[in-house]
């Protein structure tokens, strides 16, 4: 069992001291009136003080302290408080045999104290019944205390377990977020690198200027890949939990221009109304969905034209539609890791939106619908 708090410990000593104080005052009064001799009072109070001192070791030696303080009650009414506290402490250990033994000793002590004064008279019978009831209540109270402590400990462990589970879920969610960011960012950049590197490897009709231009694009994209990887991995550090600035809807035009310069044929149309109140989170997910869809198009249909269409209005939804010719011939096929569409679906689901993909004749279509929730 866990240690008692200072307040709980003081409360137990205060309870044990009540009979000692009351009995001590009674002895003072009787001695002052000449009704009794002072040695008897000193013995009674002395045993009560000794019992109070012995309570210090009741948690280390519960049975011994309970029995010793119970024996004190034969000659000392002052020791009843200490004996009661010691018995309750023993009962909290749920040792039935020792609790029963200490209870019998205490009962004999309480009855014996009255018996020494009254013999086999009515007071002794009343004391026997009263002592039995009192001891039963003390044992029951001790068991109740142990139950409440066990319940509190179990509840604390449950909350601690929930806290640990919550932390694990948060860490897992953060790892998944970082993995999505790395996939979205690096897949886009590396596919561009593969496109230009493949051109340099297979094209023999390029002029020196075109070779230098392609090499410059590869260099710039490699540098951008390293920088974005550094920013994304920076979110693993506690001091940089957000991983640096995130792309926004305003960066979408630059993305289209970038892939066009890299050689991907992209037609971009937007009929969005009132883009200004578009929440940043929605705009960021639109950017990532278009970015991933363009990356998938380069992987599965290199060289094929891609159409990006945005529509919607403030207060309704943002509709994203990306289409490309399916299985178009190309000289630079790139294998897929199978995570692109899963990542797109997660992007849409994060905002309560939907995402679907299907073949429409000879065209592959990716459609996403994101709620346009205007923030004040």
C-alpha positions as CSV (number, residue, x, y, z in Angstrom):
1,X,0.0,0.0,0.0
2,X,1.1,3.5,-0.7
3,X,2.2,5.7,2.3
4,X,-0.4,7.9,4.0
5,X,-0.3,11.6,3.5
6,X,0.8,13.8,6.4
7,X,-2.8,14.9,6.9
8,X,-4.1,11.3,7.0
9,X,-1.4,10.3,9.4
10,X,-2.1,13.3,11.7
11,X,-5.8,12.4,11.6
12,X,-5.2,8.9,12.9
13,X,-3.0,10.1,15.7
14,X,-5.7,12.7,16.6
15,X,-8.3,9.9,16.8
16,X,-6.1,7.8,18.9
17,X,-5.4,10.7,21.3
18,X,-9.0,11.4,22.1
19,X,-9.5,8.6,24.7
20,X,-6.0,9.5,26.1
21,X,-6.9,13.1,26.6
22,X,-10.4,12.4,28.0
23,X,-9.2,9.6,30.3
24,X,-6.2,11.8,31.5
25,X,-8.6,14.7,32.4
26,X,-10.8,12.2,34.3
27,X,-7.8,10.9,36.3
28,X,-6.8,14.4,37.1
29,X,-10.3,15.2,38.4
30,X,-10.5,12.0,40.4
31,X,-7.1,12.4,41.9
32,X,-7.8,16.0,42.8
33,X,-11.0,14.9,44.5
34,X,-9.1,12.2,46.4
35,X,-11.3,9.5,44.9
36,X,-8.4,7.4,43.5
37,X,-4.7,7.1,44.0
38,X,-2.4,8.8,41.5
39,X,-0.2,5.7,40.7
40,X,-3.2,4.1,39.0
41,X,-3.8,7.2,36.8
42,X,-0.1,7.4,35.9
43,X,-0.2,3.7,34.8
44,X,-3.3,4.3,32.7
45,X,-2.1,7.4,31.0
46,X,1.4,5.9,30.6
47,X,0.1,2.9,28.8
48,X,-2.0,5.2,26.6
49,X,1.1,7.3,25.7
50,X,3.0,4.1,25.0
51,X,0.3,2.8,22.7
52,X,0.3,6.2,20.9
53,X,4.0,5.9,20.3
54,X,3.8,2.3,19.1
55,X,1.4,3.4,16.3
56,X,4.5,4.6,14.5
57,X,5.3,1.0,13.5
58,X,1.8,-0.2,12.9
59,X,2.2,-0.4,9.1
60,X,5.5,-2.3,9.4
61,X,4.3,-4.7,12.2
62,X,0.5,-4.5,12.0
63,X,-0.3,-7.7,13.9
64,X,2.2,-7.1,16.7
65,X,1.2,-3.5,17.3
66,X,-2.5,-4.5,17.3
67,X,-2.0,-7.2,19.8
68,X,0.3,-5.2,22.2
69,X,-2.1,-2.2,22.2
70,X,-5.0,-4.5,22.7
71,X,-3.3,-6.0,25.8
72,X,-2.8,-2.4,27.1
73,X,-6.6,-1.9,27.3
74,X,-6.8,-4.5,30.2
75,X,-5.3,-1.8,32.5
76,X,-5.7,1.4,30.5
77,X,-8.7,3.1,29.1
78,X,-6.3,5.7,27.6
79,X,-4.9,3.0,25.3
80,X,-8.3,2.2,23.6
81,X,-7.8,4.9,20.9
82,X,-4.4,3.4,19.9
83,X,-5.8,-0.1,20.0
84,X,-8.7,0.9,17.8
85,X,-6.5,2.6,15.2
86,X,-4.1,-0.4,15.2
87,X,-6.9,-2.9,14.6
88,X,-8.3,-0.8,11.7
89,X,-4.8,-0.7,10.2
90,X,-4.4,-4.4,10.5
91,X,-7.8,-5.0,8.9
92,X,-6.7,-3.0,5.9
93,X,-4.2,-5.7,5.1
94,X,-7.0,-8.3,4.7
95,X,-5.2,-10.9,6.8
96,X,-8.3,-12.7,8.1
97,X,-6.5,-15.0,10.6
98,X,-4.4,-12.3,12.2
99,X,-7.2,-9.8,12.2
100,X,-9.5,-12.3,14.0
101,X,-6.7,-13.0,16.5
102,X,-6.1,-9.4,17.3
103,X,-9.9,-8.8,17.5
104,X,-10.3,-11.5,20.1
105,X,-7.4,-10.1,22.2
106,X,-8.9,-6.6,22.0
107,X,-12.3,-7.9,23.0
108,X,-10.8,-9.8,26.0
109,X,-8.9,-6.6,27.0
110,X,-12.0,-4.4,26.8
111,X,-14.2,-6.9,28.7
112,X,-11.4,-7.7,31.1
113,X,-11.0,-4.1,32.1
114,X,-14.7,-3.9,33.1
115,X,-14.6,-7.4,34.7
116,X,-11.8,-6.4,37.0
117,X,-14.1,-3.7,38.4
118,X,-17.5,-5.3,38.3
119,X,-17.0,-9.0,38.2
120,X,-19.7,-11.1,36.5
121,X,-22.3,-8.4,36.6
122,X,-24.5,-6.6,34.1
123,X,-21.8,-4.0,33.3
124,X,-19.6,-6.8,32.1
125,X,-22.3,-8.3,29.9
126,X,-23.0,-4.9,28.4
127,X,-19.3,-4.3,27.9
128,X,-19.0,-7.7,26.2
129,X,-21.8,-6.9,23.7
130,X,-20.6,-3.4,23.2
131,X,-17.0,-4.4,22.6
132,X,-18.1,-7.1,20.1
133,X,-20.2,-4.6,18.1
134,X,-17.4,-2.0,18.3
135,X,-14.7,-4.4,17.1
136,X,-17.0,-5.6,14.3
137,X,-17.4,-2.0,13.1
138,X,-13.7,-1.3,13.3
139,X,-12.9,-4.4,11.2
140,X,-15.6,-3.4,8.7
141,X,-14.2,0.1,8.5
142,X,-10.7,-1.2,7.9
143,X,-11.9,-3.4,5.1
144,X,-13.8,-0.4,3.6
145,X,-10.7,1.8,3.8
146,X,-8.7,-0.9,1.9
147,X,-11.5,-1.2,-0.7
148,X,-11.6,2.5,-1.3
149,X,-7.8,2.7,-1.6
150,X,-7.7,-0.2,-4.1
151,X,-10.5,1.5,-6.1
152,X,-8.6,4.8,-6.1
153,X,-5.4,3.1,-7.1
154,X,-7.2,1.2,-9.8
155,X,-8.8,4.4,-11.1
156,X,-5.4,6.1,-11.0
157,X,-3.8,3.3,-13.0
158,X,-6.7,3.4,-15.5
159,X,-6.2,7.1,-16.0
160,X,-2.4,6.6,-16.3
161,X,-3.0,3.9,-18.8
162,X,-5.4,6.1,-20.8
163,X,-2.8,8.9,-20.7
164,X,-0.1,6.6,-22.0
165,X,-2.5,5.3,-24.7
166,X,-3.4,8.8,-25.6
167,X,0.3,9.7,-25.9
168,X,1.0,6.6,-28.0
169,X,-2.0,7.5,-30.3
170,X,-0.7,11.1,-30.6
171,X,2.8,9.9,-31.4
172,X,1.4,7.4,-34.0
173,X,-0.8,10.1,-35.5
174,X,2.2,12.5,-35.7
175,X,4.3,9.8,-37.3
176,X,1.6,9.1,-39.8
177,X,1.3,12.9,-40.6
178,X,5.1,13.1,-41.1
179,X,5.0,10.0,-43.3
180,X,2.2,11.6,-45.4
181,X,4.1,14.9,-45.7
182,X,7.3,13.1,-46.7
183,X,5.5,11.0,-49.3
184,X,3.7,14.0,-50.7
185,X,6.8,16.2,-50.9
186,X,9.4,13.7,-52.0
187,X,7.3,11.8,-54.5
188,X,6.6,15.0,-56.3
189,X,10.2,16.1,-56.3
190,X,11.8,12.7,-57.1
191,X,9.4,12.1,-60.0
192,X,10.6,15.4,-61.5
193,X,14.2,14.4,-61.0
194,X,13.4,11.0,-62.6
195,X,11.8,12.7,-65.6
196,X,14.8,15.0,-66.3
197,X,17.4,12.4,-65.5
198,X,15.7,9.9,-67.9
199,X,15.7,12.6,-70.6
200,X,19.4,13.1,-70.2
201,X,20.0,9.4,-70.3
202,X,17.9,8.6,-73.3
203,X,17.9,11.7,-75.4
204,X,20.9,12.0,-77.7
205,X,19.7,15.0,-79.7
206,X,19.9,17.6,-76.9
207,X,22.0,20.6,-77.4
208,X,24.5,21.7,-74.9
209,X,22.2,24.4,-73.7
210,X,19.3,22.0,-73.2
211,X,21.6,19.6,-71.3
212,X,22.7,22.4,-69.0
213,X,19.0,23.5,-68.6
214,X,18.0,19.9,-67.7
215,X,20.9,19.6,-65.3
216,X,20.0,22.9,-63.7
217,X,16.4,21.7,-63.1
218,X,17.8,18.4,-61.6
219,X,20.1,20.4,-59.3
220,X,17.3,22.8,-58.3
221,X,14.8,20.0,-57.6
222,X,17.5,18.0,-55.7
223,X,18.2,21.0,-53.5
224,X,14.5,21.6,-53.0
225,X,14.0,18.0,-52.1
226,X,16.7,18.2,-49.5
227,X,15.3,21.4,-48.1
228,X,11.7,20.1,-47.9
229,X,13.0,16.8,-46.3
230,X,14.9,18.9,-43.7
231,X,11.8,20.9,-42.9
232,X,9.5,17.8,-42.7
233,X,11.9,15.9,-40.5
234,X,12.2,19.1,-38.4
235,X,8.7,18.3,-37.1
236,X,10.2,15.3,-35.3
237,X,12.1,17.8,-33.1
238,X,10.2,19.1,-30.1
239,X,11.4,22.6,-30.7
240,X,9.9,22.6,-34.2
241,X,6.6,20.8,-33.9
242,X,5.0,22.3,-37.0
243,X,7.8,21.5,-39.3
244,X,8.1,25.0,-40.8
245,X,5.7,26.8,-43.1
246,X,3.2,24.7,-45.0
247,X,2.0,25.2,-48.6
248,X,-1.2,27.1,-49.2
249,X,-3.8,27.5,-51.9
250,X,-1.9,30.5,-53.2
251,X,1.1,28.3,-54.0
252,X,-1.0,26.1,-56.4
253,X,-0.3,28.3,-59.4
254,X,3.4,28.1,-58.8
255,X,3.2,24.3,-58.5
256,X,1.5,24.1,-61.9
257,X,4.1,26.4,-63.4
258,X,6.9,24.2,-61.9
259,X,5.6,21.0,-63.4
260,X,5.0,22.6,-66.7
261,X,8.6,23.8,-66.8
262,X,9.7,20.3,-66.0
263,X,7.9,19.1,-69.2
264,X,4.6,17.8,-67.8
265,X,1.6,19.0,-69.9
266,X,-0.9,20.4,-67.5
267,X,-4.1,22.3,-68.2
268,X,-5.3,24.2,-65.1
269,X,-8.8,25.6,-64.8
270,X,-10.4,27.2,-61.7
271,X,-13.9,28.5,-61.2
272,X,-13.7,28.9,-57.5
273,X,-15.7,31.9,-56.2
274,X,-14.5,34.1,-53.4
275,X,-11.2,32.3,-52.7
276,X,-10.2,34.8,-50.0
277,X,-12.2,33.2,-47.1
278,X,-10.9,29.7,-48.0
279,X,-9.6,28.3,-44.7
280,X,-5.8,27.7,-44.7
281,X,-6.3,24.1,-43.8
282,X,-8.6,23.5,-46.7
283,X,-6.3,25.3,-49.1
284,X,-3.3,23.3,-47.9
285,X,-5.1,20.0,-48.5
286,X,-6.2,21.2,-52.0
287,X,-2.6,21.9,-52.8
288,X,-1.4,18.5,-51.5
289,X,-4.2,16.6,-53.4
290,X,-3.3,18.3,-56.7
291,X,0.4,17.8,-56.1
292,X,0.0,14.1,-55.4
293,X,-2.4,13.6,-58.4
294,X,0.1,15.2,-60.7
295,X,2.8,13.0,-59.2
296,X,0.7,9.9,-59.8
297,X,0.0,11.0,-63.4
298,X,3.8,11.3,-64.0
299,X,4.3,7.8,-62.6
300,X,1.5,6.0,-64.3
301,X,1.1,8.0,-67.5
302,X,4.4,9.8,-68.2
303,X,4.0,12.2,-71.1
304,X,0.2,12.3,-71.0
305,X,-1.6,15.6,-70.7
306,X,-3.2,16.3,-67.3
307,X,-6.2,18.4,-66.6
308,X,-6.7,20.0,-63.2
309,X,-10.1,21.6,-62.5
310,X,-11.3,23.4,-59.4
311,X,-14.8,24.5,-58.6
312,X,-17.0,25.5,-55.7
313,X,-18.1,28.5,-53.8
314,X,-17.8,30.0,-50.3
315,X,-19.9,28.2,-47.8
316,X,-20.5,25.0,-49.9
317,X,-17.5,22.9,-50.9
318,X,-14.3,22.8,-52.9
319,X,-14.4,20.3,-55.8
320,X,-11.1,19.0,-57.2
321,X,-11.0,17.0,-60.4
322,X,-7.7,15.7,-62.0
323,X,-7.8,13.7,-65.2
324,X,-5.2,12.1,-67.4
325,X,-5.0,9.6,-70.2
326,X,-4.7,6.1,-68.7
327,X,-1.8,3.9,-69.7
328,X,-0.4,6.5,-72.1
329,X,2.8,5.5,-73.8
330,X,5.9,7.0,-72.5
331,X,9.6,6.4,-72.5
332,X,10.1,6.9,-68.8
333,X,7.8,4.7,-66.8
334,X,8.1,5.0,-63.0
335,X,7.0,2.3,-60.6
336,X,4.4,3.1,-58.0
337,X,4.6,2.4,-54.3
338,X,0.8,2.2,-54.0
339,X,0.6,4.9,-51.3
340,X,-0.5,7.8,-53.5
341,X,-4.3,7.3,-53.6
342,X,-4.3,6.2,-49.9
343,X,-2.6,9.5,-49.0
344,X,-5.2,11.4,-51.1
345,X,-8.0,9.6,-49.3
346,X,-6.5,10.5,-45.9
347,X,-6.2,14.1,-47.0
348,X,-9.8,14.3,-47.8
349,X,-11.0,12.3,-44.8
350,X,-9.1,14.7,-42.4
351,X,-11.5,17.4,-43.3
352,X,-14.6,15.3,-43.5
353,X,-14.5,15.2,-47.3
354,X,-14.5,12.4,-49.9
355,X,-12.3,11.2,-52.6
356,X,-13.0,8.8,-55.5
357,X,-11.0,7.6,-58.5
358,X,-12.1,5.6,-61.5
359,X,-11.4,5.0,-65.2
360,X,-13.7,7.0,-67.5
361,X,-13.1,5.4,-70.8
362,X,-9.5,5.9,-71.7
363,X,-9.0,8.5,-68.9
364,X,-8.1,8.1,-65.2
365,X,-10.1,10.5,-63.0
366,X,-9.4,11.6,-59.4
367,X,-12.2,13.6,-57.8
368,X,-12.2,15.1,-54.3
369,X,-14.8,17.1,-52.4
370,X,-13.7,19.1,-49.4
371,X,-16.1,21.0,-47.1
372,X,-15.7,24.8,-47.3
373,X,-16.1,25.7,-43.6
374,X,-15.7,29.4,-43.3
375,X,-13.9,30.4,-40.1
376,X,-14.7,33.8,-38.4
